Protein backbone atom coordinates (compact mmCIF):
# COMPACT_ATOMS: atom_id res chain seq x y z
CA UNK A 1 0.00 0.00 0.00
CA UNK A 2 1.31 3.43 -0.86
CA UNK A 3 1.82 6.09 1.77
CA UNK A 4 -0.88 8.74 1.88
CA UNK A 5 -3.54 6.69 0.12
CA UNK A 6 -6.72 6.04 1.99
CA UNK A 7 -8.26 2.60 2.31
CA UNK A 8 -11.64 1.37 3.46
CA UNK A 9 -11.67 0.59 7.15
CA UNK A 10 -14.15 -2.22 7.48
CA UNK A 11 -14.47 -4.27 10.64
CA UNK A 12 -17.30 -5.84 12.63
CA UNK A 13 -19.29 -3.47 14.84
CA UNK A 14 -18.99 -3.58 18.61
CA UNK A 15 -22.61 -4.77 18.76
CA UNK A 16 -21.76 -7.75 16.56
CA UNK A 17 -18.75 -8.62 18.73
CA UNK A 18 -20.91 -8.44 21.87
CA UNK A 19 -23.54 -10.66 20.23
CA UNK A 20 -21.09 -13.44 19.27
CA UNK A 21 -19.49 -13.34 22.73
CA UNK A 22 -22.94 -13.62 24.33
CA UNK A 23 -23.80 -16.57 22.07
CA UNK A 24 -20.56 -18.40 22.95
CA UNK A 25 -21.23 -17.74 26.64
CA UNK A 26 -24.75 -19.20 26.27
CA UNK A 27 -23.38 -22.30 24.52
CA UNK A 28 -20.91 -22.94 27.36
CA UNK A 29 -23.20 -22.02 30.26
CA UNK A 30 -23.14 -24.03 33.49
CA UNK A 31 -26.61 -25.52 32.90
CA UNK A 32 -25.33 -27.16 29.70
CA UNK A 33 -22.86 -29.39 31.61
CA UNK A 34 -25.08 -32.53 31.30
CA UNK A 35 -25.07 -32.19 27.49
CA UNK A 36 -22.33 -34.32 25.86
CA UNK A 37 -19.14 -32.32 25.32
CA UNK A 38 -19.04 -33.23 21.62
CA UNK A 39 -22.44 -31.55 21.13
CA UNK A 40 -21.33 -28.38 22.92
CA UNK A 41 -18.11 -28.15 20.88
CA UNK A 42 -20.07 -28.86 17.68
CA UNK A 43 -22.51 -26.02 18.48
CA UNK A 44 -19.62 -23.67 19.23
CA UNK A 45 -17.87 -24.65 16.00
CA UNK A 46 -20.96 -24.05 13.86
CA UNK A 47 -21.45 -20.62 15.44
CA UNK A 48 -17.77 -19.62 15.24
CA UNK A 49 -17.32 -20.86 11.68
CA UNK A 50 -20.38 -18.99 10.43
CA UNK A 51 -19.46 -15.77 12.19
CA UNK A 52 -15.81 -15.90 11.12
CA UNK A 53 -16.72 -16.64 7.50
CA UNK A 54 -19.08 -13.68 7.43
CA UNK A 55 -16.66 -11.19 9.04
CA UNK A 56 -13.36 -12.52 7.67
CA UNK A 57 -12.18 -9.48 5.73
CA UNK A 58 -9.48 -6.84 5.70
CA UNK A 59 -9.31 -5.03 9.05
CA UNK A 60 -11.03 -7.57 11.26
CA UNK A 61 -7.93 -9.32 12.68
CA UNK A 62 -8.18 -7.69 16.11
CA UNK A 63 -11.88 -8.49 16.44
CA UNK A 64 -11.35 -12.08 15.24
CA UNK A 65 -8.58 -12.44 17.83
CA UNK A 66 -10.96 -11.30 20.56
CA UNK A 67 -13.57 -13.84 19.47
CA UNK A 68 -10.95 -16.61 19.35
CA UNK A 69 -9.69 -15.75 22.86
CA UNK A 70 -13.24 -15.60 24.25
CA UNK A 71 -14.12 -19.00 22.74
CA UNK A 72 -10.96 -20.55 24.22
CA UNK A 73 -11.64 -19.08 27.65
CA UNK A 74 -15.29 -20.13 27.68
CA UNK A 75 -14.56 -23.71 26.62
CA UNK A 76 -11.75 -23.91 29.18
CA UNK A 77 -14.08 -22.61 31.93
CA UNK A 78 -16.76 -25.09 30.84
CA UNK A 79 -14.26 -27.96 31.02
CA UNK A 80 -13.08 -26.80 34.44
CA UNK A 81 -16.67 -26.79 35.73
CA UNK A 82 -17.29 -30.17 34.14
CA UNK A 83 -14.19 -31.66 35.83
CA UNK A 84 -14.66 -29.72 39.10
CA UNK A 85 -11.37 -27.82 38.86
CA UNK A 86 -11.46 -24.59 40.85
CA UNK A 87 -7.89 -23.34 40.34
CA UNK A 88 -7.55 -21.38 37.07
CA UNK A 89 -3.82 -22.12 36.92
CA UNK A 90 -4.43 -25.86 37.01
CA UNK A 91 -7.23 -25.46 34.46
CA UNK A 92 -4.96 -23.51 32.13
CA UNK A 93 -2.30 -26.21 32.37
CA UNK A 94 -4.71 -29.08 31.97
CA UNK A 95 -6.75 -27.51 29.17
CA UNK A 96 -4.15 -25.62 27.14
CA UNK A 97 -5.13 -23.79 23.96
CA UNK A 98 -3.42 -26.46 21.88
CA UNK A 99 -5.47 -29.19 23.57
CA UNK A 100 -8.71 -27.30 22.97
CA UNK A 101 -8.01 -27.50 19.24
CA UNK A 102 -6.40 -30.94 18.96
CA UNK A 103 -8.12 -33.04 21.64
CA UNK A 104 -11.52 -31.36 21.85
CA UNK A 105 -11.81 -30.20 18.23
CA UNK A 106 -12.59 -26.51 18.75
CA UNK A 107 -12.72 -24.50 15.50
CA UNK A 108 -9.69 -22.22 15.28
CA UNK A 109 -10.94 -18.77 14.31
CA UNK A 110 -8.53 -17.27 11.74
CA UNK A 111 -6.93 -14.09 13.05
CA UNK A 112 -5.58 -12.79 9.77
CA UNK A 113 -7.70 -11.13 7.14
CA UNK A 114 -9.08 -13.28 4.34
CA UNK A 115 -8.12 -10.80 1.65
CA UNK A 116 -5.61 -7.97 1.57
CA UNK A 117 -6.85 -5.47 -1.01
CA UNK A 118 -10.14 -3.75 -1.69
CA UNK A 119 -11.58 -3.94 -5.19
CA UNK A 120 -14.51 -1.60 -5.24
N, C-alpha and C positions, 0 to 999 in steps of 0.2 A: 504494500500500500504506500502511496506517495504521501509525503509530508504536506500538510495543509489541506488535503482533500477530505471532505466530509464523507461519512458513511452512515448507513441506517443503523440506529441502535435499537435492536429488537430483542426483548427478553420477556419472559413470563411476568405477569403482574404479581404484586405482593398478595393479592386476593387468591390467585391461582396457586401460589406456593402454600398459603395457609390452608387451602382446601385439600391439597394432596397430603399435607402433613396430618391434617385431621383424619383423612380417610385411612392412612397408614396406622394412625393411633387407634382408630376403631377396629381395624383388622387384627391388631395385636393386643386388644384389651384383655383385662384379667378374666372377664366372664367367658372368654373364648378358649380358656385353658383345656376344657374337656374335649374340644374339637381336635381331631388328629393333626399333628404338626404339619404333615404333608399338605393338608387342605389349607391351612393358614398360609404357608409359604406359597402355595399355588395362587391363592387369592391376592397376596401381596405382589407376586410376579406379574399377574395379569394387569393389575392396577399400575404398577411401576412401568411396565413395558409400554402400555398405552399412553401414559402421560409423557414418558420420555420420547416416544416416537412423535408425538404431537408437538412438543416444545424443543426438539433437538435441532436448533439452528444457531446461527452465528454467535451472538453474545450471551448465550444462556449457560455457559460453563459454570459460573459461580452458583447459579440457582440449582443446576443439576447436581452440583457437589453437595449443596445443602440437603437436597432430597435424598441423595445416596447416604449421607451421614445419618439423617433422621431414620431411614429405613433400617440401617445397621443397628443403631441404638435401640430402636423399638423391638426388633427381633431378638436382640441380645437380652433386653429386659424381660421379654416374654419367656425366653428360655430360662432365665434366672428364676422367674416366678414358678415356672413349670417344674424346675429341679430343686426348688426351695433353697436357693443360694441368696444370702442377704448381702454379702460383701461384694461391692462393685469391682474391686480389684481382682478377686477370685473369678468373678463372672467374666471380666475382660480377658483374663488368661485362659479360661476354659472355653469361652466362645469368642475366639479371635475373629477379626474381619475375614481372614482367609478361610477359616472354617465355615463361616456363614455362607460363603459362596461355594466352597467345594463339598463340604459334608451335607449341608442343609439345602443347597440348591437355590439360594437367593439370587434374583436377577441383578446383575451388576449394571447400575445406571451409568451410561457413558458420561464422562465429565468434560469431554472436548466437543466442540461444535461439529455438527454433521457436515456442514459445508462452510467454506471460507470466504466466498465472494458473493456479492449481491448482484443479481442480474434482473434489473427491473425494467 
